[in-house]
Amino acid sequence: MTLYEKYAGAWEARDIEMLASLCHPNLEMVMHSSGSVISKAEYIARLEPLIKNFLPENLRCLYESENVLVMHFIMPFPNGSKDAVLYYIEKKDGLIRKIETGSTSIKLRRNK
């Protein structure tokens, strides 16, 4: 089973422990908006309320190799907004070692 399949399965099962088990102990996530870096503990803490209440829409693997995983999905948020999200993941020992993310707000258009 690929890392992508495991990651998607953790979201589908809404299992934060499974998701945490896919992350390398030294995980770093680079935030696109500020360039700041968060740790595994901070990453899991941010995802925990989301995984319980929201599922990524159109989650898909764009590319996966032994060293890299690239995913794209639409993420709904508690305030009703949605973002298109791109994850670039560097792997180490088969786990998520580093995540760089880009996110674009999706504004729904109304037909006139």
Backbone as CSV, one residue per row, in Angstrom:
resi,resn,N_x,N_y,N_z,CA_x,CA_y,CA_z,C_x,C_y,C_z
1,MET,0.847,-1.170,0.000,0.000,0.000,0.000,0.901,1.244,0.000
2,THR,0.588,2.197,-0.845,1.394,3.414,-0.939,1.118,4.349,0.232
3,LEU,2.018,5.287,0.433,1.812,6.295,1.473,0.543,7.093,1.186
4,TYR,0.327,7.419,-0.084,-0.899,8.140,-0.437,-2.137,7.343,-0.021
5,GLU,-2.172,6.063,-0.328,-3.336,5.231,0.016,-3.551,5.188,1.528
6,LYS,-2.469,5.111,2.280,-2.570,5.119,3.741,-3.096,6.465,4.250
7,TYR,-2.584,7.557,3.670,-3.009,8.902,4.071,-4.496,9.097,3.775
8,ALA,-4.910,8.742,2.564,-6.322,8.869,2.180,-7.199,7.994,3.081
9,GLY,-6.724,6.793,3.412,-7.473,5.897,4.289,-7.638,6.457,5.696
10,ALA,-6.604,7.126,6.193,-6.691,7.741,7.527,-7.758,8.824,7.542
11,TRP,-7.802,9.650,6.496,-8.840,10.680,6.417,-10.220,10.050,6.317
12,GLU,-10.351,9.057,5.441,-11.650,8.410,5.244,-12.152,7.784,6.541
13,ALA,-11.245,7.184,7.305,-11.595,6.563,8.586,-11.706,7.587,9.716
14,ARG,-11.297,8.833,9.423,-11.290,9.899,10.444,-10.450,9.484,11.648
15,ASP,-9.278,8.935,11.345,-8.411,8.343,12.368,-7.129,9.172,12.517
16,ILE,-7.113,10.060,13.507,-5.974,10.951,13.708,-4.738,10.172,14.153
17,GLU,-4.921,9.083,14.904,-3.773,8.282,15.318,-3.113,7.621,14.105
18,MET,-3.933,7.129,13.173,-3.386,6.536,11.957,-2.634,7.585,11.156
19,LEU,-3.206,8.766,11.058,-2.549,9.849,10.333,-1.219,10.211,11.003
20,ALA,-1.220,10.296,12.308,0.011,10.616,13.041,1.073,9.539,12.823
21,SER,0.655,8.288,12.703,1.618,7.195,12.504,2.305,7.263,11.137
22,LEU,1.738,8.008,10.210,2.326,8.164,8.880,3.368,9.280,8.839
23,CYS,3.474,10.025,9.931,4.379,11.173,9.992,5.690,10.805,10.690
24,HIS,6.776,11.185,10.090,8.102,10.990,10.660,8.192,11.791,11.964
25,PRO,8.903,11.284,12.973,9.020,12.026,14.239,9.554,13.450,14.059
26,ASN,10.383,13.669,13.042,10.958,14.997,12.802,10.230,15.754,11.691
27,LEU,8.963,15.470,11.513,8.184,16.137,10.467,8.262,17.655,10.591
28,GLU,8.368,18.294,9.451,8.283,19.755,9.364,7.257,20.083,8.296
29,MET,6.394,21.036,8.586,5.441,21.527,7.597,5.718,23.005,7.390
30,VAL,6.015,23.359,6.149,6.276,24.755,5.803,4.954,25.382,5.389
31,MET,4.542,26.399,6.115,3.271,27.070,5.834,3.453,28.041,4.664
32,HIS,2.617,27.901,3.652,2.756,28.715,2.445,2.548,30.199,2.717
33,SER,1.649,30.509,3.627,1.262,31.908,3.830,2.336,32.737,4.524
34,SER,3.114,32.089,5.393,4.072,32.850,6.200,5.512,32.356,6.074
35,GLY,5.686,31.149,5.558,7.017,30.565,5.514,7.428,29.955,6.849
36,SER,6.556,30.045,7.849,6.882,29.456,9.144,6.838,27.932,9.047
37,VAL,7.501,27.290,9.978,7.591,25.829,9.988,6.962,25.320,11.274
38,ILE,6.096,24.305,11.140,5.496,23.703,12.325,5.966,22.249,12.446
39,SER,5.892,21.728,13.653,6.358,20.377,13.972,5.243,19.351,13.755
40,LYS,5.587,18.097,13.932,4.603,17.022,13.841,3.472,17.251,14.844
41,ALA,3.812,17.571,16.075,2.786,17.782,17.110,1.833,18.910,16.711
42,GLU,2.383,19.996,16.180,1.536,21.119,15.755,0.681,20.746,14.546
43,TYR,1.249,19.998,13.615,0.517,19.539,12.429,-0.671,18.679,12.845
44,ILE,-0.428,17.708,13.712,-1.497,16.822,14.169,-2.546,17.608,14.959
45,ALA,-2.115,18.541,15.800,-3.058,19.354,16.575,-3.959,20.191,15.656
46,ARG,-3.427,20.672,14.544,-4.234,21.455,13.600,-5.207,20.580,12.826
47,LEU,-4.788,19.346,12.531,-5.647,18.458,11.746,-6.734,17.782,12.575
48,GLU,-6.479,17.592,13.854,-7.427,16.830,14.677,-8.860,17.355,14.614
49,PRO,-9.120,18.651,14.792,-10.518,19.097,14.698,-11.087,18.985,13.285
50,LEU,-10.214,19.082,12.280,-10.684,18.970,10.895,-11.057,17.535,10.552
51,ILE,-10.204,16.593,10.925,-10.423,15.195,10.537,-11.704,14.632,11.147
52,LYS,-12.097,15.161,12.291,-13.314,14.683,12.947,-14.584,15.208,12.266
53,ASN,-14.484,16.343,11.585,-15.688,16.995,11.070,-15.713,17.263,9.573
54,PHE,-14.563,17.193,8.918,-14.491,17.549,7.505,-13.635,16.538,6.759
55,LEU,-14.032,16.243,5.544,-13.228,15.385,4.688,-12.726,16.196,3.509
56,PRO,-11.470,15.985,3.105,-11.003,16.652,1.894,-11.837,16.167,0.705
57,GLU,-12.146,17.075,-0.180,-12.911,16.729,-1.373,-11.944,16.536,-2.541
58,ASN,-12.249,15.577,-3.387,-11.437,15.312,-4.580,-9.968,15.062,-4.245
59,LEU,-9.706,14.387,-3.130,-8.336,14.051,-2.747,-7.745,13.139,-3.810
60,ARG,-6.594,13.541,-4.336,-5.971,12.711,-5.361,-4.459,12.842,-5.321
61,CYS,-3.838,11.758,-5.750,-2.396,11.687,-5.859,-2.015,12.154,-7.258
62,LEU,-1.178,13.181,-7.341,-0.688,13.646,-8.634,0.586,12.919,-9.025
63,TYR,1.382,12.547,-8.013,2.639,11.854,-8.279,3.128,11.229,-6.981
64,GLU,3.653,10.010,-7.085,4.300,9.401,-5.920,5.468,8.542,-6.387
65,SER,6.582,8.709,-5.678,7.762,7.878,-5.893,8.266,7.439,-4.522
66,GLU,9.413,6.831,-4.502,10.000,6.397,-3.240,10.313,7.580,-2.321
67,ASN,10.587,8.752,-2.908,11.035,9.910,-2.125,10.051,11.056,-2.019
68,VAL,9.048,11.085,-2.896,8.175,12.257,-3.010,6.721,11.827,-3.204
69,LEU,5.814,12.620,-2.643,4.379,12.471,-2.873,3.802,13.854,-3.122
70,VAL,3.016,13.987,-4.186,2.344,15.249,-4.484,0.845,14.965,-4.523
71,MET,0.095,15.688,-3.702,-1.360,15.509,-3.611,-2.061,16.838,-3.857
72,HIS,-3.308,16.741,-4.302,-4.159,17.916,-4.459,-5.534,17.568,-3.920
73,PHE,-6.174,18.539,-3.267,-7.514,18.324,-2.745,-8.182,19.665,-2.464
74,ILE,-9.484,19.613,-2.256,-10.263,20.776,-1.832,-10.570,20.565,-0.354
75,MET,-10.239,21.550,0.467,-10.455,21.420,1.907,-11.528,22.385,2.369
76,PRO,-12.650,21.859,2.888,-13.661,22.726,3.497,-13.241,23.070,4.928
77,PHE,-13.580,24.263,5.375,-13.216,24.705,6.715,-14.464,25.041,7.524
78,PRO,-14.332,25.070,8.857,-15.489,25.319,9.724,-16.249,26.609,9.411
79,ASN,-15.570,27.620,8.872,-16.250,28.891,8.586,-17.006,28.863,7.253
80,GLY,-17.001,27.712,6.573,-17.731,27.582,5.315,-16.884,27.842,4.079
81,SER,-15.671,28.321,4.261,-14.803,28.570,3.107,-14.187,27.258,2.628
82,LYS,-13.656,27.288,1.411,-12.966,26.135,0.852,-11.679,26.616,0.199
83,ASP,-10.642,25.801,0.314,-9.367,26.095,-0.328,-8.968,24.926,-1.223
84,ALA,-8.369,25.245,-2.351,-7.685,24.246,-3.159,-6.287,24.132,-2.578
85,VAL,-5.870,22.908,-2.239,-4.616,22.702,-1.520,-3.706,21.761,-2.306
86,LEU,-2.439,22.128,-2.383,-1.420,21.291,-2.985,-0.409,20.940,-1.905
87,TYR,-0.155,19.649,-1.719,0.856,19.176,-0.782,2.028,18.609,-1.576
88,TYR,3.227,19.084,-1.278,4.461,18.476,-1.761,5.095,17.834,-0.539
89,ILE,5.225,16.531,-0.565,5.706,15.788,0.595,7.025,15.100,0.266
90,GLU,8.009,15.332,1.119,9.259,14.589,1.042,9.160,13.444,2.042
91,LYS,9.519,12.255,1.589,9.442,11.066,2.434,10.808,10.715,3.027
92,LYS,10.752,10.096,4.185,11.954,9.522,4.798,11.506,8.262,5.530
93,ASP,12.163,7.169,5.245,11.810,5.890,5.861,10.344,5.526,5.617
94,GLY,9.804,5.927,4.463,8.428,5.610,4.106,7.384,6.470,4.800
95,LEU,7.830,7.502,5.519,6.932,8.376,6.271,6.995,9.801,5.732
96,ILE,6.027,10.607,6.130,5.979,12.016,5.745,7.015,12.771,6.574
97,ARG,8.080,13.239,5.936,9.153,13.944,6.650,9.011,15.465,6.553
98,LYS,8.610,15.952,5.368,8.473,17.394,5.181,7.290,17.647,4.252
99,ILE,6.478,18.621,4.625,5.340,19.018,3.802,5.502,20.482,3.452
100,GLU,5.410,20.776,2.171,5.291,22.164,1.728,3.914,22.274,1.104
101,THR,3.212,23.322,1.442,1.834,23.431,1.009,1.571,24.768,0.344
102,GLY,0.678,24.714,-0.601,0.156,25.919,-1.220,-1.350,25.832,-1.166
103,SER,-2.002,26.941,-0.955,-3.451,26.938,-0.792,-4.040,28.177,-1.458
104,THR,-5.144,27.974,-2.157,-5.843,29.078,-2.808,-7.306,29.033,-2.410
105,SER,-7.806,30.138,-1.929,-9.223,30.218,-1.558,-10.097,30.060,-2.796
106,ILE,-11.146,29.289,-2.651,-12.087,29.082,-3.747,-13.311,29.926,-3.457
107,LYS,-13.596,30.810,-4.344,-14.790,31.641,-4.198,-15.849,31.082,-5.145
108,LEU,-16.988,30.783,-4.594,-18.066,30.259,-5.430,-18.687,31.388,-6.234
109,ARG,-18.862,31.130,-7.498,-19.472,32.126,-8.380,-20.959,31.889,-8.479
110,ARG,-21.683,32.955,-8.480,-23.146,32.867,-8.644,-23.495,33.237,-10.068
111,ASN,-24.361,32.436,-10.653,-24.839,32.759,-12.003,-25.859,33.883,-11.912
112,LYS,-25.748,34.847,-12.829,-26.692,35.971,-12.801,-27.716,35.812,-13.883
